[in-house]
């Protein structure tokens, strides 16, 4: 993916004067400030008291720090007539843990077969899998709703788990297939000669080597399932089972709600994936590059 | 005198033949392992697509399915529908702004970060952070930032900020102005996705050997010329990959529009994916929704299928 580290360091910008270095840093800092602007707005606005929130002062720091908006976004407000995000947050947790785990497991098995047990037309089949990653989900929504209704999974969290596991297969298969393709086939051959079978090789050779692959797939699935809105809004009409993205959208859609509560809600919805990203950003990046089809 | 085969060689031969016999069983196991996923993908992707295609040819309006044949009527009506025509125009504008923004800014950031910058990791983290966030969050936050304000409040949000830093001439009605509404939405999308392009280009730049630059320098090329004549052409596969991924995102964009503006004034920020959801699940016009879905799928397939075939072929050659 990246060049050899020895070459990487100390090569570019050979003839750069200190003044152009200063310009370089200035431009980068300005860009970074621009990228952080929405985060700034979220943090600043959500730590203001309602009395202090107005469009005219949105860029200013709070005069008095207040956590009131977070508690309102979390617990809701009966007198204002909106429900909080706490239930929805836990709905998302209940959704994302089984869905990300199951789709990663499936993806690793599929990737193992596609990388190391090629058969006739396996490449064509792989391509048919991958195409599923790019389809607009609108083209499957109508039958999906009908099928989920007929099996009693419509409007339930398990139904949403099923949907995310199935539509996660293409990307997780791709991630693991690329990951396993980089593992020498000699290793598999050696294990085979030592008598290991299909699952033996998977369990004793590939699984132990797969930890980084699993981290990438899990983070990727965690992020995209947590952030999903389309499946959530179509499949869960009932507020009691809605994930946090739908909850946030409803919170922001009701006219009574104050901006500070909305920003606190947005921060609550963004926090889990942001934390994962900040801690494990390297693996997130690898999933990103896998998504562009180049492992 | 005949030399006897050493015992270890016998053992290896035996093991090999045993392994070979096991191979056929292993192949069966491999295919069985893949079977559930293959079944799920054929049903949930391919059969569902066919099903949607079928619904798009029926008269199904209302809550109860109605499979009476309608032929291509839904498609004819769809393309005559003013809202859908607006949607297609919006998609073109959105794609143009979003792609240009992401590619230009992403490339620029990658080049800047490639100059042996102190704190590179920190900058990278900042530029990529928006990608970790949901489009719904982006929509909610940017709706507030791009609020142009009213005569009572005066300029607010980005407009106020632009005013304060002396760039007041860039002030705009943003998504409240029907002429530029969809561009404002594309701006928020570019904020979210440009870090992705930066990551792709940065990985690509790091893969270009320094000797190539040196050779060009020896030939008297300026740094700008090196980028124009050497680096950018070498990065073409990455640009293509980015265009494909961003392009399919922009054709499908839904959540950002739903959270930020909805259809907008006079459908000024409406897009096909939003129209599909609106007409199907709010309006119960399942036939029309299915037709929109099929058009969307065709647009994405035209972009993706040639690229997939190309990628698989070039991979098979290696």
Interface residues (C-beta under 8 A of the other chain):
Chain A: X1 X2 X3 X7 X8 X9 X10 X11 X12 X13 X16 X24 X25 X27 X28 X31 X32 X35 X36 X37 X38 X39 X41 X42 X45 X54 X55 X56 X58 X59 X106 X109 X110 X112 X113 X114 X117 X119 X123 X125 X126 X127 X128 X129 X130 X131 X132 X134 X135 X136 X137 X138 X139 X140 X141 X142 X143 X144 X146 X166 X167 X169 X170 X173 X192 X193 X194 X195 X197 X198 X199 X223 X226 X227 X228 X229 X230 X233 X234 X245 X248 X249 X252 X259 X262 X263 X265 X266 X269 X270 X273 X274 X276 X277 X278 X281 X284 X285 X288 X289 X291 X292 X293 X294
Chain B: X12 X15 X16 X18 X19 X22 X23 X25 X26 X27 X29 X30 X31 X33 X34 X36 X37 X38 X40 X41 X44 X45 X46 X47 X48 X49 X51 X52 X55 X65 X105 X109 X112 X113 X114 X115 X116 X117 X123 X124 X125 X126 X127 X128 X129 X130 X131 X132 X133 X134 X135 X136 X137 X138 X139 X140 X141 X142 X143 X144 X145 X147 X149 X153 X154 X156 X157 X160 X161 X164 X191 X195 X196 X199 X200 X203 X206 X207 X208 X209 X210 X241 X242 X244 X245 X248 X251 X252 X254 X255 X258 X259 X273 X276 X277 X280 X281 X286 X289 X290 X292 X293 X294 X296 X297 X300 X304 X305 X308 X309 X311 X312 X316
